[in-house]
Amino acid sequence: MSRVCTVCGKGQTSGNNVSHSKRRTRRTFKANVQKVSYVEGGKTVTGYVCARCLKSVERA
């Protein structure tokens, strides 16, 4: 599953794990995307939508 929102394009970002001793190692933050069907341009479309866009998109 490609973890990219089909509405806004939000995807994976990167950052650091920080241990108790403040050592930093790279990690990824994945977008919270769900597979839903929604209305876009008068048609019903199935795609992956992030949690923030779920509130604003008209669901089918």
C-alpha positions in Angstrom: 0.0 0.0 0.0 1.4 3.4 -1.0 0.9 5.5 2.1 0.1 8.7 0.2 -3.2 10.7 0.4 -4.9 11.0 -3.0 -6.5 14.3 -1.9 -3.7 16.4 -0.5 -0.6 14.3 -1.3 0.5 13.9 2.3 3.0 11.0 2.6 5.9 9.7 4.6 8.2 12.1 6.3 11.5 11.5 8.2 12.9 12.5 11.5 15.0 11.2 14.4 14.6 8.7 17.2 16.0 10.3 20.3 17.2 7.9 23.0 17.5 8.7 26.7 21.2 9.6 26.1 20.1 11.9 23.3 21.7 9.8 20.5 19.8 10.3 17.3 19.0 7.7 14.6 16.9 8.2 11.5 13.2 7.1 11.5 10.1 7.6 9.3 6.7 9.0 10.2 4.0 7.4 8.0 0.8 9.2 7.1 -2.5 7.9 8.7 -4.3 6.9 5.4 -7.4 4.9 5.1 -9.0 3.3 2.0 -12.3 5.0 1.4 -14.7 5.8 -1.5 -15.5 9.5 -1.9 -17.1 11.8 -4.4 -14.8 13.9 -6.6 -16.1 15.9 -9.5 -19.5 14.1 -9.4 -18.0 10.6 -9.6 -17.4 8.1 -6.9 -13.7 7.4 -6.5 -11.9 4.8 -4.3 -8.6 5.8 -2.9 -6.4 6.4 0.2 -7.3 9.4 2.2 -5.5 10.8 5.3 -7.4 11.4 8.5 -7.5 15.2 8.1 -9.0 14.9 4.6 -11.6 12.5 5.9 -13.3 15.3 7.7 -13.5 17.6 4.7 -14.2 15.1 1.8 -17.7 14.3 0.9 -18.1 10.5 1.5 -19.9 8.3 -1.0 
